[in-house]
Amino acid sequence: MNSTLHALHLAEFQECLKQSRRIIALVGAGLLALSGLPTFRGSQGLWKNFNMIDLATPDAFYIDPGLVWQFYAYRRHQALLARPNQGHFALAKLSKLKDKEFVTITQNVDGLLARAGHQRGTLYEIHGSLFDLKCTSFTCTFVDRGNEDDPLTDALDTYEEYESESKSKKQAKYVDSEVFRELIMPLDESCIGNNNKSSLELPEDSENPAASPQFTPTKELREDQLPKCPACGSLMRPGVVWFGELLPLRVLAEIDNFLETGPVDLILVIGTSGTVYPANSYVDLVRSRGGSVAIFNTDIEPEVLEGKIGKTWGFQGDAAEWLPKALACINMDE
């Protein structure tokens, strides 16, 4: 795109932003790069030679909860080490403006938007959170929200796992990734291929994963070494949405309520293509009712970049770098 057209599109978007009263931000993994978090997409698709898709299923947890908990202990640890970037802070400030109705729908589970100061009541984590734990008992509804303890148990100590490799190897049995894959695949294929549109979709660009940078074997953990429910003593699980599971109905209902309360003037599509469910349904609905669409992503269709789609702008590159610039036109004073 030439610089003149680029400047024109930015000016048009900023004028639309200033005039908009009801705004939605739809956030994906593309916002995470500057925070240094692995996205487990493309070249980051493996952890210790396990494909993330193999581990993020109810069947995987049923077969080996210790293995799955080690994966999520690693992800929790990395998320706690990460820091919100300027894109997170820009959205957090936008959430506090008193003259706009603004909600953020995030597909990320890292908690960085909340740590950046985003208003809690208008932040919808449709894939759950790494820092929520849910009881696995059918008769118990206990949920431990916002638990940032690290480690959750002594056996899930990531410092011992990643920094004291030689000591761990002497003290623990290990799980072989190929053996586990042979166990999980007969159960998991139907789960991943679920056509129910309320279930978690596969990550964008999840094919062709490269080798994991973490080669330390995983430990074989007993259930009594894993997080337990303080209410009933049952095993706890990560409070995220796994492949094949329904998205949280309460959260979806609150989003639908916002959409039905009045027309949405603008939807920001940030760090995601917005082409898989439920993201595409929100974009399509806003557009069909006369709202505008602004896309901040590394991968944007040429027609959008060239301005050939009405009331739609595309800003190609790192979303975390684009957002502070694009949102700078409005008064961010709280």
C-alpha positions as CSV (number, residue, x, y, z in Angstrom):
1,M,0.0,0.0,0.0
2,N,1.4,3.4,-0.9
3,S,1.9,6.0,1.9
4,T,-0.9,8.3,0.7
5,L,-3.5,5.6,0.7
6,H,-2.2,4.3,4.0
7,A,-2.6,7.8,5.6
8,L,-6.0,8.2,4.1
9,H,-7.2,4.9,5.6
10,L,-5.8,5.7,9.0
11,A,-7.6,9.1,8.9
12,E,-10.9,7.6,7.9
13,F,-10.7,5.0,10.6
14,Q,-9.8,7.5,13.3
15,E,-12.8,9.7,12.3
16,C,-15.0,6.6,12.5
17,L,-13.5,5.7,15.9
18,K,-14.2,9.2,17.3
19,Q,-17.8,9.1,16.1
20,S,-18.5,5.6,17.3
21,R,-20.4,5.1,20.6
22,R,-20.7,1.3,20.7
23,I,-17.5,-0.6,20.0
24,I,-16.3,-4.3,20.1
25,A,-12.7,-5.4,20.1
26,L,-12.1,-9.0,19.0
27,V,-8.7,-10.1,20.1
28,G,-6.6,-13.1,19.1
29,A,-3.1,-14.5,19.5
30,G,-1.5,-12.0,17.2
31,L,-1.5,-9.5,20.1
32,L,0.9,-11.6,22.1
33,A,4.1,-11.4,20.1
34,L,5.6,-8.3,21.7
35,S,4.8,-9.8,25.2
36,G,7.1,-12.7,24.3
37,L,4.5,-15.5,24.8
38,P,4.5,-18.6,22.6
39,T,1.2,-18.9,20.7
40,F,1.5,-22.6,19.9
41,R,0.7,-21.8,16.3
42,G,2.8,-22.6,13.3
43,S,6.4,-23.0,14.3
44,Q,5.5,-22.9,18.0
45,G,3.1,-25.8,17.7
46,L,5.0,-28.3,19.9
47,W,5.8,-28.5,23.6
48,K,8.3,-31.2,24.6
49,N,7.6,-33.0,21.3
50,F,3.8,-33.1,22.1
51,N,1.5,-31.3,19.7
52,M,-0.6,-28.8,21.6
53,I,-3.7,-30.1,19.9
54,D,-3.1,-33.5,21.4
55,L,-2.9,-32.1,25.0
56,A,-5.7,-29.6,24.9
57,T,-8.6,-32.1,25.0
58,P,-10.8,-33.7,27.6
59,D,-9.5,-37.1,26.5
60,A,-5.9,-36.2,27.1
61,F,-6.7,-35.1,30.6
62,Y,-8.6,-38.3,31.2
63,I,-5.7,-40.4,30.0
64,D,-2.9,-38.5,31.7
65,P,-3.9,-35.5,33.9
66,G,-0.4,-35.2,35.1
67,L,1.0,-34.7,31.6
68,V,-1.7,-32.1,30.8
69,W,-1.2,-30.3,34.0
70,Q,2.6,-30.0,33.3
71,F,1.8,-28.4,30.0
72,Y,-0.5,-25.9,31.6
73,A,1.9,-25.3,34.5
74,Y,4.5,-24.3,31.9
75,R,1.9,-22.0,30.1
76,R,0.9,-20.4,33.4
77,H,4.5,-19.8,34.3
78,Q,5.3,-18.2,31.0
79,A,2.2,-16.0,31.2
80,L,3.2,-14.8,34.6
81,L,6.6,-13.9,33.4
82,A,5.2,-12.0,30.4
83,R,4.2,-8.3,30.6
84,P,1.3,-6.5,28.9
85,N,2.4,-4.7,25.8
86,Q,1.3,-1.3,24.5
87,G,-1.6,-2.9,22.6
88,H,-3.0,-4.3,25.8
89,F,-2.7,-0.9,27.5
90,A,-4.3,0.9,24.6
91,L,-7.4,-1.4,24.8
92,A,-7.4,-1.1,28.6
93,K,-7.6,2.7,28.3
94,L,-10.3,2.5,25.7
95,S,-12.4,0.3,28.1
96,K,-12.4,3.1,30.6
97,L,-13.8,5.8,28.4
98,K,-17.1,7.1,29.8
99,D,-18.6,8.3,26.5
100,K,-18.4,4.9,24.8
101,E,-19.8,1.5,25.3
102,F,-16.9,-0.8,24.7
103,V,-16.4,-4.6,25.2
104,T,-13.5,-6.8,24.4
105,I,-13.9,-10.4,23.3
106,T,-10.6,-12.2,23.7
107,Q,-9.7,-15.6,22.4
108,N,-6.5,-15.5,24.5
109,V,-6.2,-17.2,27.9
110,D,-3.1,-15.4,29.3
111,G,-4.7,-12.7,31.4
112,L,-2.6,-9.9,30.0
113,L,-5.5,-7.6,29.2
114,A,-6.8,-7.8,32.8
115,R,-3.3,-7.1,34.1
116,A,-3.1,-4.1,31.8
117,G,-6.1,-2.6,33.6
118,H,-8.9,-3.5,31.3
119,Q,-12.3,-3.1,33.0
120,R,-13.3,-6.6,34.2
121,G,-17.0,-6.3,33.5
122,T,-16.4,-5.6,29.8
123,L,-13.7,-8.2,29.2
124,Y,-15.0,-11.6,27.9
125,E,-12.5,-14.5,27.8
126,I,-14.4,-16.9,25.6
127,H,-11.7,-19.5,25.8
128,G,-11.4,-19.3,29.5
129,S,-8.3,-18.4,31.5
130,L,-5.0,-20.1,32.5
131,F,-5.6,-18.7,36.0
132,D,-9.0,-20.3,36.6
133,L,-9.2,-23.8,38.0
134,K,-12.4,-25.9,37.8
135,C,-13.4,-29.0,39.8
136,T,-13.8,-32.1,37.7
137,S,-16.6,-33.6,39.9
138,F,-20.0,-33.6,38.3
139,T,-21.6,-32.9,41.7
140,C,-19.3,-29.9,42.5
141,T,-19.4,-26.5,40.9
142,F,-16.4,-25.0,42.6
143,V,-14.2,-22.6,40.4
144,D,-11.0,-21.0,41.7
145,R,-10.8,-17.8,39.7
146,G,-7.7,-15.7,39.3
147,N,-5.3,-18.1,41.0
148,E,-1.8,-16.9,40.1
149,D,0.0,-19.3,42.5
150,D,3.2,-20.6,40.8
151,P,3.7,-23.5,41.3
152,L,0.2,-24.8,42.0
153,T,1.7,-27.9,43.7
154,D,5.3,-28.9,44.4
155,A,5.2,-31.4,41.6
156,L,4.3,-28.7,39.1
157,D,7.3,-26.5,40.0
158,T,8.4,-25.2,36.6
159,Y,11.8,-24.1,38.0
160,E,12.6,-27.7,38.9
161,E,11.3,-28.9,35.6
162,Y,13.1,-26.5,33.4
163,E,16.1,-25.3,35.4
164,S,17.1,-28.5,37.3
165,E,16.8,-30.9,34.5
166,S,19.5,-33.3,35.7
167,K,17.9,-33.6,39.1
168,S,14.4,-34.2,37.7
169,K,15.7,-37.0,35.4
170,K,17.0,-38.9,38.3
171,Q,13.9,-38.7,40.4
172,A,11.0,-39.2,38.0
173,K,9.5,-41.5,35.4
174,Y,8.8,-39.9,32.1
175,V,6.1,-39.9,29.4
176,D,6.9,-40.7,25.8
177,S,5.2,-38.4,23.3
178,E,4.8,-41.0,20.6
179,V,3.3,-43.5,23.0
180,F,0.9,-40.9,24.3
181,R,-0.1,-39.9,20.8
182,E,-1.0,-43.5,20.0
183,L,-3.2,-43.5,23.0
184,I,-4.9,-40.2,22.4
185,M,-5.5,-40.3,18.7
186,P,-8.3,-42.9,18.6
187,L,-10.2,-40.8,21.1
188,D,-9.2,-37.4,20.0
189,E,-9.9,-37.4,16.2
190,S,-13.7,-37.1,16.7
191,C,-13.2,-34.4,19.3
192,I,-11.0,-32.2,17.0
193,G,-13.2,-32.8,14.1
194,N,-16.3,-31.7,16.0
195,N,-18.6,-29.6,13.8
196,N,-20.5,-28.1,16.7
197,K,-20.0,-24.4,16.1
198,S,-20.0,-23.7,19.9
199,S,-16.8,-25.7,20.4
200,L,-13.3,-24.4,20.3
201,E,-11.8,-24.1,16.9
202,L,-8.3,-25.3,15.9
203,P,-5.7,-22.5,16.1
204,E,-5.0,-20.6,12.9
205,D,-1.9,-21.8,11.2
206,S,-1.7,-24.9,13.4
207,E,-0.3,-27.1,10.7
208,N,3.4,-27.9,10.2
209,P,4.5,-27.4,13.8
210,A,8.3,-27.2,14.3
211,A,10.3,-29.0,17.0
212,S,9.7,-27.7,20.5
213,P,12.6,-25.8,22.2
214,Q,11.8,-27.7,25.4
215,F,13.3,-31.2,25.2
216,T,13.2,-32.1,28.9
217,P,11.1,-35.3,29.3
218,T,7.8,-34.8,31.2
219,K,7.4,-36.4,34.6
220,E,4.9,-39.1,35.3
221,L,2.8,-37.6,38.1
222,R,0.3,-39.2,40.5
223,E,-3.1,-37.7,40.9
224,D,-2.4,-36.8,44.5
225,Q,0.4,-34.5,43.2
226,L,-2.0,-32.4,41.2
227,P,-4.3,-29.5,42.3
228,K,-7.3,-30.7,44.4
229,C,-10.7,-29.0,44.9
230,P,-10.8,-27.4,48.4
231,A,-14.6,-27.9,48.4
232,C,-14.8,-31.7,47.7
233,G,-11.2,-33.0,47.3
234,S,-11.6,-34.0,43.6
235,L,-9.1,-33.3,40.9
236,M,-9.0,-29.8,39.5
237,R,-8.5,-29.0,35.8
238,P,-7.4,-25.9,34.0
239,G,-10.2,-23.4,33.4
240,V,-9.8,-23.2,29.7
241,V,-11.9,-24.4,26.8
242,W,-10.5,-27.5,25.2
243,F,-11.0,-28.8,21.7
244,G,-14.4,-30.4,21.5
245,E,-15.9,-28.5,24.4
246,L,-18.6,-25.8,24.3
247,L,-17.7,-22.2,24.7
248,P,-19.0,-20.8,28.0
249,L,-22.7,-20.2,27.5
250,R,-23.0,-17.5,30.1
251,V,-20.3,-15.4,28.4
252,L,-21.8,-15.9,25.0
253,A,-25.2,-14.8,26.3
254,E,-23.6,-11.6,27.7
255,I,-22.0,-10.9,24.4
256,D,-25.2,-11.5,22.5
257,N,-27.0,-9.2,24.9
258,F,-24.5,-6.4,24.1
259,L,-25.1,-7.0,20.3
260,E,-28.8,-7.0,20.7
261,T,-29.1,-4.0,23.0
262,G,-28.3,-1.6,20.1
263,P,-26.3,-1.3,16.9
264,V,-22.5,-1.7,17.1
265,D,-20.8,1.1,15.3
266,L,-17.3,-0.4,15.0
267,I,-15.6,-3.8,15.5
268,L,-11.8,-4.0,15.9
269,V,-10.4,-7.3,14.8
270,I,-7.0,-7.6,16.5
271,G,-4.4,-10.2,16.0
272,T,-6.8,-12.7,14.4
273,S,-8.2,-13.3,11.0
274,G,-11.7,-13.2,12.3
275,T,-12.7,-16.0,10.0
276,V,-13.5,-18.8,12.4
277,Y,-16.5,-19.2,14.8
278,P,-17.5,-17.3,16.8
279,A,-15.3,-14.4,15.6
280,N,-16.7,-14.5,12.1
281,S,-20.3,-14.3,13.3
282,Y,-19.6,-11.1,15.3
283,V,-17.9,-9.5,12.4
284,D,-20.6,-10.5,9.9
285,L,-23.4,-9.3,12.3
286,V,-21.8,-5.9,12.8
287,R,-21.2,-5.4,9.1
288,S,-24.7,-6.5,8.2
289,R,-26.2,-3.9,10.5
290,G,-24.1,-1.1,9.0
291,G,-21.2,-1.1,11.4
292,S,-17.6,-0.6,10.3
293,V,-14.7,-3.1,10.6
294,A,-11.0,-2.4,11.3
295,I,-8.5,-5.2,11.1
296,F,-5.1,-5.1,12.8
297,N,-3.2,-8.3,11.8
298,T,-0.1,-9.5,10.0
299,D,-2.3,-11.4,7.5
300,I,-5.0,-9.3,5.8
301,E,-6.8,-9.9,2.5
302,P,-5.5,-7.6,-0.4
303,E,-9.1,-6.4,-1.0
304,V,-9.2,-5.0,2.5
305,L,-5.8,-3.4,2.3
306,E,-6.7,-1.7,-1.0
307,G,-9.9,-0.3,0.4
308,K,-12.2,-2.3,-1.9
309,I,-14.5,-3.4,0.9
310,G,-16.8,-0.7,2.1
311,K,-16.4,0.6,5.7
312,T,-13.5,-1.8,6.3
313,W,-9.9,-0.9,6.9
314,G,-6.9,-3.1,7.2
315,F,-3.7,-2.2,9.1
316,Q,-1.1,-4.8,8.4
317,G,1.7,-5.6,10.8
318,D,2.1,-6.2,14.6
319,A,-1.2,-5.4,16.2
320,A,0.6,-4.3,19.4
321,E,2.5,-1.6,17.5
322,W,-0.6,-0.5,15.5
323,L,-3.1,0.0,18.3
324,P,-1.5,2.8,20.2
325,K,-1.0,4.7,17.0
326,A,-4.5,4.1,15.7
327,L,-6.3,4.8,19.0
328,A,-4.2,7.9,19.8
329,C,-6.8,10.2,18.2
330,I,-9.3,9.9,21.0
331,N,-9.2,11.3,24.5
332,M,-7.8,8.5,26.7
333,D,-8.2,10.4,30.0
334,E,-10.1,8.3,32.6
